[in-house]
Amino acid sequence: MNAPEEPAAPPPRVLVGARRAVAALALAWALGLAALFAARLTYPLELEWMEGGSLHHALRLLRGEAIYAAPSIDFVPFLYTPLYPALLALLAGLGLPLGLALGRALSVAAIAAIAGGLWRLTAAEGKPRAHRAAAIGLFLAGYVFTYRWYDLARADALMLALLLWGLILLRRAEGAGWRPLVAGVLVAMAFWTKQTAAVMILASGVGGLALVAGEARGRRRARLVALALYTATVAALVLGGLAIGDARSEGWLWTYVFELHQRHPFNAERFSRKSWGMLLHSAPSLALLLSGLVGGRVVARVKALAGRRPRVNSASANIHVSRDMYWGAIFVAALLASALGYSTLWAEANAFIPAVLFGAAYLAVALPVGGRGEVAALALIALQLLFAALVEPTYQPIQERGIAAIDASYRWQELGRSLPDAGARARASALRAELLAFGERRGPGPGRELLALQRPWWSVLAGGPGHVGSMGLNDVAPEDQRRLQGELRAALAGGRFAAIWLEGEPPTWLRPALAGAFQVARRLHGDARVRPWTGYLSEAGMVTPYRGDQLYLVPCAARPPPAGARLLADFERGGSDGFRRSGAAFGRAGQPALSGDLPALGPHGGAALLGSAARRRGLAATGEARSPAFVAPAGAVLELLVGVSAGDRGGLLLFLEAADDPTIRAEMAPPATPAWALEPLRWPIPAALSDRPIHLVIRDESANAAIFVDDVWLIPGAG
């Protein structure tokens, strides 16, 4: 180990205070995230929408099934290398239950390994404890900025833990000992966890050369031998593994981990501007610190080259130069890897985790020791640790409106955006119980599966073997995408799936298979939704949160009427059940619940309903539908399903009217339901309209909204 950089004299009181403050803040971050991770570990459904996909990969490996094979409606893999799900499968094979808790526990263990690695590498550079704590604190403080990704059942944390420890060993590797071999194995394993480690592997070579250049002449050979052994190990495990895996998978491994990635569009604006803006916006004090550190070193180097002070050739000076060049090269590569990752299609802010991690490592080893320089540097680090604890950055307002929107680009931290509250956990637990009961009730086999495009793990929880997810459909080549979409439509028509869960509206390609065959049985809206807590479909970190409803669809079936009820209309059988129409709004027959480009309507009964947006003019059409006359006995109740679209509901009317005297009527406002949802409306028949012929009148006088009605029942004596 290098000689420590501590000053010989006891540090001044201000410096001691600064060190203690940073250490205390770092400890607070560690304890706070440990508690948060423990609380999130047992959340019963996905914290991030692709967590279940990781488990599906592991399940296939556990079953002995390939994950890199021709795309099918049963499975399309994520475009990642396989080590993370392979480790989950291995742990499950040893008897641990395969589930979200296991996946998250593996990531939390990786985060602990990262924290230990940061402490180790900073200590190995002779830095005091406060600097070691600063490295850990700065990494942990990036949790919210990177969309709360550290503890998810995803590959990122494991990849970075393997990579970090491999780079730590390479930093200390000399000659043909065990360090370069183990470093090469760990870095290669990082690649096999997530192939975005490739950029960092290249950077490790640059860093290794910096180590060689920074050594005294007599020790360069030992460094070169270590670097050669490391490079050979990485090359053998990465390139050799790719060759073997590609041959065994008939070329599909390379297709998924490389070729299909190249189809993703590259967002040049994200790479050239937004990535750097987000990093600066999230850590302004660290940007200032980094500028000071780098600027100071450049000035010192220029002065030395200009001969204004003697150049130092001591071993200690060489160690410092090689250290800065090594971790500096790694940090620059991490910045590049993060910007590249964030600039690809569907990327999220987890792409910045490498920059956060290796930025923390570089800053900690580059910090000055002693004097005003260390005090100022530690003050900036303390400021960042406090800033990240109190404020959540949301860069999008600046992206859209420029620097004038900076006040809208920060918001106070709220625990509720990171930790599901009791209500959210209860809803998730209830839905998970429903999924498990679905499988127990129906058992395995065709016609008994659940289709959940955005949450394919739900299909497994419901007793099925699993199926392709929406991410897989988006990732494959266009010709495969069209084929899989057609096969899914055929599977629905063939009765493979007994129910469907959808996030938001049915995709256009799926609607033909649903129209007339499936109906919305449940619609979860607003806080009733069971949504993820980070990334896509969540609200955490999102300037414009996802608001779509969750839809549960089942095969079309009539709703059973209450005992003794008389069916007045259900709009099935291709007719309008005698309703007379006027104006352009209502069609001649009941409309499907999936009609044109309207959102799916429901819950409702059967395959059709009556709506005022059935014709070409859609929501803009106005008109009226009038039922045949019927007689309601005294005390009867009219019950019907009623829903409205989005838009101005003021012109949507329901009323009962005496057939022999139109001046006698009773009006009822449509219920305040979520848009496109139908809910039961119970309407006691007024005494003035009892025991005489009356009409139910549905009127649409709104130019941008529509009304929908289904299952009109007359229930005698219910009032």
N, C-alpha and C positions, 0 to 999 in steps of 0.2 A: 504494500500500500504506500502511496506517496506521503511525504511528510505533510502534516496538516498546515493550513494557511493561517491558523490562529495567530494573532500577535502575541509576543512574549509577555507584555504587560497585561494586567487584568483589564478587560474592556470597560470603557466608561459607562456610567449609569444609564445614559440615554440609549446607548447601544444595547445594553442588557434589557432595557424595557422594550425596545423594538423587537428584539429576538423573542422575548417572552410573549409579546402580543401576537406575533405571527404564529408561533407554536400553539398558542391558545386558540386562535381562529382556525388553524388547520385541524386541531383536535375536535373543535366544535363541528366542523364539516364532517369529519370522519364519524363521530358519534351520531350526528343527525342523519346522515345517509345510511348508516347501519340500521338505525331504527326504521327509516323509511323502507329500506330493502326488505327488512323482516316483515313489515306490514303488507307490502305489495306481493311478497312471495306466494302467499296463499290465495290471492285473488282468483276466483274460480274460472274465469274465462280470460280471453286474450287481453293483455295490457296494450299490445300492439298487434295490428290485424294479421301480420304474417307469422306470429309466434306459432300458431297451430300448424303452419306449413313445415316448420322445423321438426315438429313432432311427427308429422306424417312421413317425412323422410326417414326418421329414425324407426318408425313402425315398419316401414317396408324393409329396411335393413334387418330388423329383428325377425321378420318373416322369411328372410332369405330372398327377397325380391330385389331386382335391379332398380336403381334410381336414375341411371343414365341409359335410357332406352328410347325407342321411337315414341313420340308424343301420342298419348291416348286419352280418352275421357276418364280413365282410371287414375292417371298421374302424369304430370309434367313437372320436372324438378325446378327449383329455383336455380338461377344461373350462378351458383356458387360451388366451390369445391367442397368435399364431403366430410371433413374431419369432425365438425361440430355434431351433426346428427349421428355420425358413427360412434362418437363417445357416448352420446345419449343411449344409443342402442346397446353399447357395451355395458353401461351401468344398469340398464333395464334387464339385460341378460344375467346380471349378477344378482337380480332380485329386487332392485329398486323400482318402484312404480313409475312407468313412463307417463309423464304428464308435464303440465306447465311448471309446477313447482320444481321438478327435477331440472328442467331446462334453465329456469331462473337461478337455481342454486349453483349450477355450473358457472353461469356468468358472474354471480356474486363472488364465487371462489376465485375466478379470474381477476376480478377487480381487486380483491385482497392481494393476489399475487402481483398485480401492477403496483399497488401501494408499497409492497415490500421491495419490489424492484427499484422504484424511485428512491426509496430510502437507501438501498444498497448502493446504487450507482453514485448518488450524491456523497455518501460517506466515503466511497472508494476514491473520490476526487479530493478528499481531505477537507470537506466542508463541515462547518459546525452543525449542530443539531437543528438549529432554527432554519437553516437552508434545506435540510432534509425534509423537515416538516413543511416548508414552503412548497417543495416539489409536489408532495402529496396533496396539500391543500389546494394548490392551483389546478391540479388534475380533477379533483373532486368538485371544485367550484364550476367546472364546465358542464356539470350534469344537466342543468336546465337548458343551457344554450344548445346542447346537442340533443335536445328533445327527450331527455329522461331515458336514455337508451342503455345505460350501463348494466342494469339488472334484468334486461329482457331475455327471453328464451330465443336469442339470436346469436350469430357467430362473432359479432364485433369484439366483445370483451375478451373472449378466448384468443382470437387472432392477435390482438394487441399484447396480451400477456406473454404469449409465446415469442412474439417478435421482440418485445422489450428485453426479456431475459436472454434471448440469443444475442442481441446487440451488447448487452452488459458483458457477457462472456467474451465476445469478440474484442471488446475494448481491452480486456485483460489477457488476451491470448498471445502467447509467445512460443515459438518453436512448435514441435509436433506433439504437444501434450494433449490432455483430454479436452481442454477448453475450446479449441477451434472445432473439434468434432462435435461436441455437444451444442455449441453455438450454431453450427450448420444444421444439425438435426432440428433444433427449435425453430430456426427461421424457416426451414423448409416446411415444418409442421404448420407454421403461421400461414404460409402460402396455401397449404391444403385445407386450412380452415376457411380462408377467404382470399381469393386470388388478387385482391387489391393490394396485398402485401408485396406484390411484385415490384412496385415502384420503390418500396423501402429496401428490398433486397438489392436493387441496383445502387441505392444510396449507401448501403452498408459497404459495398465495394469501394466507393469513393471515400467513405470514412476510414476504411482499412488502409487505403493508400495514404491518407492523411496521418494515420498512426505511424506508418513506415517513414514518411518524410519528417515527422516530428521527433524521431528517435536519434540518438547519437549514432555515429557511423558503425560502431562495433555491434550494436543491437538491431540494426536494420534487417540483417539476415534472419534473425529469429522471428521478427514481425512478418517478413515476407513468407517464411515457411508456414506460419500460422494462417496468414491470409490465403495462401494457396490451398492449404488443407481445408479451410472453411469453404472456399469457393467450390472445390471439388465435391465436398459433401452436399452442399446446397444443389449444385448442378445434377449430381447423381439422383438425389431424392426428388427433385422437381421435374427435371427433364426425363429422367428414367421412369418416374411415376406416371408422367403424362403419356409416355410411349406405351407403357404396359396397360394403363387404364384405358387408353384410347383403343388399343387392340382388343382388349377384353370386352369393351362396350360397343365394338363395331363402329367406332368413330363418333359415338354420341357424346362421350366425355368432352372432347374438344369442341364439338358443336355447341354444347351448353355453356361451358366455362369460358369460351372465347368467341366463337363465330356469332352467336346470337347477341352477345354484348355489342358487337360492332353495328348491329342494326338499330341500336338505340340512338336517337338524335342527340347531337352535342349542342349544348346551349352556350355559345361563345360569350354572350353577355354575362352569364353567370361566372364564367371563368375569368374574364378580363376585369370585371368590376364588382359584381355582387358578392362573390366569395370574400374578397378582401374587405369590402365594406362591412360585411357581417362580422368578420373577425375583429376589425377595429371598433365597430359599434358595441360589441359585447365585452371588450376588454381595453378601454381607452388608457387606463393607467399602465397596463402591461405594454401597450404600444409605445408609450413614453419611456418606460424602463428599457425596452429592447432598443429603442433609438439611442438612448444614452450609452448602453453597453457597447453596441456595435460602433457607434460614433467614436467613443473613447478609444476603442482598440484600433480603429482606422487611424486616428490622429497619432496615437503612440507609434504605430507602425511607420507612418510617414516620417515622423521625427527621427526614428531610428535609422531609416534609410537615408535621410538627409544628413545624417552625421551629427545631429544636434545633441545626441547623447550616445554613449557607447552601447553597442549591441551586447546583449547578455547571452552567453553560450552555455550557461549552466544546464545541468540535467533538469533542474526544476523549471527553468524557462521553457525548455523543450517539451516537458510534460504539459505545461499550461497551453502551449501553442497546439500541440496535437489534440489535447482534450477539447479545446474550443473548436478546432477544425472538425474533429470527429462528431461531436454532438451538434455542432452547427450544421454540418452536412446532412445529418439525420433530420434535423428540424426543418431545414429548407425543403428536403424531399417530402416531409410530412405535410408541409404547407401545399406543395405542388399536388401531392396525392389527394389531399382534401378538396382542393379546388377542382381537380379533374373529376373526382367522385361526385361532387355536388353539381357538376355541370352536365351530367348524363340524365336521361329521361327518368322520371319518377324518383329522383334522388331526394333524400331528406337530410336534415341537419346532422344526423349521425355520421355523415361523411366527414365532419370536422373533428371527430374524436382523435384521429392521428395527430392533427395539428395541436389540439389541446394537450395531449399526452406528451409529445416530444417538445412542445413549447415549454411545458412545465419543467421537463428534464433539462433543457438547454439553459433556461433562465436560472435554475437552481445552481448549476455547475459554473455558470458565468458570473454569478453575483460576486461583487468585491467583498473582501473580508476585512473588517476593521475600518474605523474612521467614519467620516461623514458620508462617504460613498455607500457604505453598507447601510447606514441609518436611512438614507434617502431611498435606497432600493427596497429595503424592508417596509418602509412606509408605503411605497407604491403597491407592494404585494398585499399588505394589510388592507389597503383601500380596495383592491380588487376582490379580496375575499369577502369584505363587507358588502361591496356593491353587488356581487353575484348572489349573496344571501338575501338581499332586500329587493332587488330589481330584476325583472325578467325582460330581456331585450326582444323586441319584435321589429325587425328591420324593414318590413314591407312598406310601411308608410313613407320612409325615406326613399325607397326604391321607386315608389309611385309619384311622390310629390316633391322630392328633393329635401335638402337639409332643413328647410323651413318646417318640415313635419317631425323634427326630432322630439318635440314634446309628446307627440302621439306614439313614438316608437319605443317607449319604455312604459312598463306598468309594474305596479307593486307585486311582489311575489305573493302567491296564495297557495297554501298547502293543499287546498281542494283541487288544484290543477295537477298535482302530483300523486295525491293519495285518494283513492276512491273512498267516498264517505259510506256511512252505514247503509244508506238507502241504495246507493249504487251496488254495493256488495250484495245486499239482499236481492236486488233484481237479478244480478248475475247468478247468484246461487239458485234462485227459483228457475231461471231459464236452463241452467245446467241440469237441474233435477228433471225438468221436462224432457231435455234431450236424452238423458239416461233412461227415463221411463219410456220414451218413444221406442228405443231399441229393445227394452225388456218386453214391451207390449207386443211388438210386431215380430221380433226375432229376425234372424238373418234371411237373406234370399231376395230374388227379384221382386219388385213391386212393394218392397218394405224399406227402401232406403230413403234417406233425406238428402236433398240437394241443397248445398249452401255454398254458392259460388265464391263469395268473399271470405267465408269462414269454413273451409273444407274440413277442419278438425271437428266441427260440429257434426258432420256426417259420421265420423268415427265414434264420437261420443254417443250418437244415436244408434249405434250397433252396426253401421255399415263398414265396408272395406276402405272407404275414402274415394275421392274423385278429384279430377282436375280443378284447380282454382282459377279465379279470374286473372291472377298474376301470370299463371302459366299460359292462359289463352292469349294474353297480351305479348308474351315473350317469344312465342314460336313464330316461325316464318309464316307469311300471309297465306300460303297454300295450305299449311297445316292448320292454321287458325280456322279457315273456312271449313276444312274437313271436320275438325273437332266440334265446331258449332253445329254442323249438320248432324253429326253423330249424337250430340246431346239432345237436339230436337227429336231425333228418332227414338232415343232412349225414353224421353218423356212421353212421346206418342205410344211407345211400346209398353208403358206401365212400369218402368224400372223404379221410378221415384214416387213415393207416396205423399211427399210434402216438399215444400221449397221454402228456404229462408233467403231473403234478398236484402242487401243494403241499398236503399234507394229504389228507384224505378227499374223495372225489368229492362235489360239492354235491348236495343232494337232487334238484334238477330234472334233473340229468344221469344219475342212477343208472338210470332205466328204459332209457336208450339203451345203457348199459354191460352190464347184467345179461345174461349168456348170450352176449354178443357180444365183450367184451373181458376180458382177464385180466391180473392183475398179473404182470409179467415181472421187475421189479426193485423192490426197496424199499430206499431209502437211509435209514438210521436214525442218530440221534446225530451223531457226528463224521463219518460217511460222507456226510452231506448236503452239497450245494453251495448254501449259503444266502447271502443278501446280508449285508452288513457294517454296514448302518445302517438305521434305520427298521423298518417292518413286516417281519416274517419274519426279522429279525436278532436278535442278542443285545445289541448295543451300545446302552446307554441304557435297556434294558428291565428293569423290576423282575421281571416274569414273562415270560421269553423264550419265543418261539415254539418248540414242540417237535415239531410234526407231522412225520411221515415224508414223504419225496418218493417218489411212485409213478410207475413207468413201465409203461404198459399197452399191450398189443398185441392183435390179434384172437385169439380163442380158438383154440388148437390143442393137440393131444396132444403130450406130451413123448416123444421117441423113446427107447425103452428100450435099455439096454446090449446088446451082442451076446450072443445066447444066453439072454437073460433071458426068464422066463415071467411074463406078466401075470396077477396074481392078482385085482386090482381097480383100476379107475380111476373108478368111480362115474358114468360117463357113461351115455347111452342111457336115462336116466330111472329107473334101478334102483339097488339097493344092492349089486349083485354078490353076492347070496346071504348077506350079513351078516344074522344074526338079532339082533334088538334086544330089550332088556328095559328097563323104566323109561320115563321121559318125555323123555330127552335126545335120542336119535337118531331121525331121521325114517325113513320107509319108503324114501326114495330119496336119492340124492346131493343136496346143497343147492348153490345157486349161490354163487359166491364173493362176490357182492353180495346179501346176504340181510337183509331187514327193515331195521332201523336199525343193524346191526352195521357196524363198519369193513370196508373192502375186505380180503379175505383173499388172501394170496399172498406170494411167487410160488407157483404151482401149475400143474397140467396140465389142459388142456381147459376145459370150462365149469362143471364141478361137482366136488364133493368130499364127504367124509363128515365131519360135524361134530356136536358134542353141544349146539349152540345153535340147532338148526334148527327147533324147535317153539315154541309160543307162550310158554312160560316162559323161553325164551332162556337166559341164563347161569345162571339159578337151577335149571334142570332137571338131574336126575341120571339115570344109567342106564348101559347097557352095550351094546356092539355086538360080535358074535362072528362071525368069518369061517367060511366052509365049511372043512371039514377038508382039509388038503393035506399032501403028503409032501415033505420036504426031504431031498435026499441029503446024505451026509457032506461037509463042507467048503463047503456052500452058504451064501449070505448073503441075508438078507432086507433089501431096501432099500425105504424108503417116505419120503414127505414128511410131516413132522409139524410142527405149530405149535400154539400155545396163545394164549388171549386174555389180557387183563389180568386181575388178580385173584389169588386164592389158588390156586396151582398144585399144592399139596400133595396134593389128592385126584384128580389126573389121572394115570392109570396105563396102561401098555402092558405086556402080557406074552404069552408063548407058553405054551400049555398042551397036554399030551398028551391026545388025544381019548379014549384008553382008560384014562387014569389022571390025573384032575385034580390029584393031589398033585404031579405032576411038571410044574414050570413054571419059566420064566425071565423075570424082570422087567427092564424097561428104563425109566429115567426119561426123560420128554420132554426134548428138547434145550433149553438156555437161550437160546432165540431171542427177538428182540424181539416184543412182543405183536402178534398177528395175522399174523406172518410164518411161512411154512412153509419148512423147510429139510430137505435129505436126511438120513436116519438110516440108517446101514449096521449091520446086526445079524447077526453071525455066528451060525449056528444051533448051539446047544450040542450036544455029542455025545449027551447023554441024550435029545434030541428028534429026532435025525437018523434017517432011514429009518423013520419011523412017522407015523401021522396026527396032525397038530397043528392047533390053532386060534390065530389071532391075536385077542387080546381087547383091546378099547379100552374103558376104564372111566372114567367121570366121577363122582366122589364129592364134587365141590366145588359149593357152593351159589352161588358167584359167579365161576366161571371155566368155560371150555370148552376142548375139545381138537379138533383138526382133522387129518384124515389124507387123503392122496391118493396115487395111483400106487404101489400095492403090487406090487413085483417080487421074484421069486425068481431069484437068479443062481447057477446051479450052479458049483461049483469056484472061486468067487470068494474063499473064505476061505483 
